[in-house]
C-alpha cells in the first residue's frame, strides 16, 4: 500500500501480529508431542508452533488463545491462522476459529533523504522524543492513529500500527514534517 | 488514600484523615531525603535538588509513582533536572549509582517527561567535554585540550556523525584526537574508562572521522580553517553502499540466470528425446513422483534419521538420494528401469525446493544406478514440477476460502502431524528433556494431595518458602554455607560482614552461636545501625550471596557496603589481604584455618579498619566505616546476641 502523493515510497510490511481464539481448552502436551514443528515451553505455559507455508510462528496457550506472528500481510496472517486451527483440529481438539484480529503491523520505509533529528524533535516537541543515549531514533507517536513512527537519521522509518491502513496513513502524515527537516544531499 | 488537600478539615473519621495526611507527607519526606542522598553523590547544588523535589511533588500528585520503584522515580526526577539545567550528568551515571539497567531508567524518565510536559533540550555532547577532560587529567593544558575537542565535535556535527549516536562516544573520540594533537598519550583504554563506551564504538567513531575530509588536514590547518563541505551521515553512506551492492548482485544474478537458461535449454532437448524413447514410464513416473514428496517430508522429519552430509555436487547428490529412496521403494519398485526413474525423481528434486533427504546405505545400488543418471532425472523433473504446482493451487484455494476447512490442503496439514511411531519417539525425547520439570510437577501434586488429606491445602500456588530451621552444622564453613543458602530474612543486617566474621572468628564460636552471631550488628550502637541500614538495599539482592561467598574465608575489610561495591572491593581488597590464612571458598569446612586468623585479627583489626576507611572514602564520600570486629566489640556481644532471636 503506497501513499497517494507524488513520491512513490516503498512501504514494506515486515511483520503482522494477529490473535484468535479456539474457544476450547487445548492440551499443550498433546500438541507438543504430536506436532512436527513445535517447541514446548512449560515454564511459560505455551507451545510455539512454526508453520512453513506462510512463515508464521504461533504461541498457543492452553486456554485456547493463540498469537500469530511473522506474517507479511494481513491476508497471510489470516490464512496462517486458519491453517493452524485446522492443524489443531486434526490433532483432535474441537477448534472453532473465532475472534480473529490483527493486533499489530510493523512496516519499514525509506526516505530518499537524510533527516536532521534534532530539528525534527524541536519542531514537534511533545509528540516526538529523541534520546540519543537510549535509542538512535526519534520516536513520533500519533495518538489519533495509535501509531508509532521511529525516525532514523539516515531517513529510514519504522512504523508500527494496528493495521496496514493506519501505517500508510501515518507515513503520509509524517512525510511533510520530515521533508521540512531533511538534510540536503552532498555526495 | 486521601487525594484532597493535605490540610483538609478533620471530618468524622478523624483517625483516617490524619493517617492520609501523614502518608502523603511521609512520601514526600522520604522522597526528599532520597533526592538529597542521590543528588549529593552527583554533586548537584541545592537549587537543582529543590527543583528535583518540585518535580517529585508533581509526580506524586499525578500518582505516577504507583507501580514504580521509588528509586527509579527519584532518579528520573534528578535526571530531568540535569537535563533542564544542562549539567554534564549522564543517565549512565545515575544507573551506575543505582545499579539499575539504564534503559529502565530511561523509560521512566521518558514517561515522566511526557506526563509533566517538560521538554528537555537535546543533549549536546559539548556539555560533557569539560567533565571528561577533567577526568583524563591533562593538568594545565586541560582547557586547551577541551577547546580543541570542542572544535572537533563541532566539526563532527557538521559532518553528520553525531545524529543518532551516544554523545559520550563522540566525546570520547574527540578527546582522544585532541589529546594526541596536544601530545598527550591517552590510550583508547583510558578514554573508554572515563567515557563509558566500548572500544569498538570508539574505533568506529574514529574511523568515521577518518573518512571525513577534515581528518586530512594537519593540526595547524585544522585550527585555522573550517572546511565548507559537509558530509553525509556515515550510516547513510553505508546504506548507499548497500544499495549499490544489491544492484551489483542483481546484475550478477541476471547473468547467472542467462547461463542457467542455456543449461535448461540443453536439458529440455535431452528430455524431449527421452520422451520419445520411453513413453510408457511416464505414467509410473507420475505415480512415484507424487509419493516422493510426502516421503521426503516424513523422512526429513523422522527423528531416527541421522543427519548426514549431502554433497552439493550433482552426481553424488543424485546417487545419494537415489540410494536412500531406493531403500524405501525397493519393495514397490520393479528393478532396472524403475530404479532409473527414482533417480530421475531425485534429480528433479534438485530443481524443486524440497530438501534432499539424508542418504542411507546401499552402495550396491549405486553401481546399478551408475548408468543413465541424467536420463530419468529429466523425465521426472516435470512430474515433480506438477507436484509443486499442486501445492500452489492449494494455496490459491485457501486464500479465497472463507471457512476453516475450505481451501486448506489437508494433506499438507497432515504432514504437520506425526504418525504414531514418531509420536512415541518424540514422547521419549521430550520426556527425557523435561525430566526435571516433570518430576517437580509430580512432587507438587503429591504435596497438594497430602495437604488435602491433612486439610491444610491452600488454594494459592505456594511459593517454595523454606522453613526456617536452625542451622546445625559441625564446622564454621558448613554453617556459613547453610546460611548462605537461606533466604535473607532481615534487611538490617549486613550479612557479608557476618559471614566474614564467622570465617575469621572460626572455631572459637560454637555452631549455635554462629547463626545468632548474625544478629550482633543490630544490637550495636546506633552509629553502626546507620551504616547497616545504608547497606540494606544492595544486600537484598541475591548477587550479594554469590559475591560474598566467593570472598569467604579471605581476610577482607570488615564492612563492605554493597553488593556491587563488594565486587570492586573484592578486587581492591585482594592486594590488601593480610598474610593470614586465606582458605578458598571450596575449603570452607576447615576448622583449623580460622583459628590462626583469630588471634591475628585482633592485632590487625585497627589496620584493617584504616584500610577499610581509606577504601571506603575512595569509593564514596560516606562516613568512615567501623570495622566489624569493633562492631562486635570483641566477644562481648556474643552473649547478647544469643539472647536475641531474629530467625
Interface residues (C-beta under 8 A of the other chain):
Chain A: X32 X33 X34 X35 X36 X37 X40 X42 X43 X51 X53 X75 X79 X82 X83 X85 X86 X87 X89 X90 X91 X95 X97 X114 X116 X117 X118 X121 X122 X125 X126 X129 X130 X131 X132 X133 X134 X136 X137 X152 X153 X154 X155 X156 X183 X185 X186 X187
Chain B: X90 X91 X92 X102 X103 X106 X109 X110 X113 X114 X117 X119 X122 X123 X160 X163 X164 X165 X166 X167 X168 X229 X230 X231 X232 X233 X235 X236 X237 X239 X301 X395 X398 X399 X404 X405 X408 X410 X412 X413 X414 X415 X416 X417 X418 X423 X426 X427 X430 X434 X437
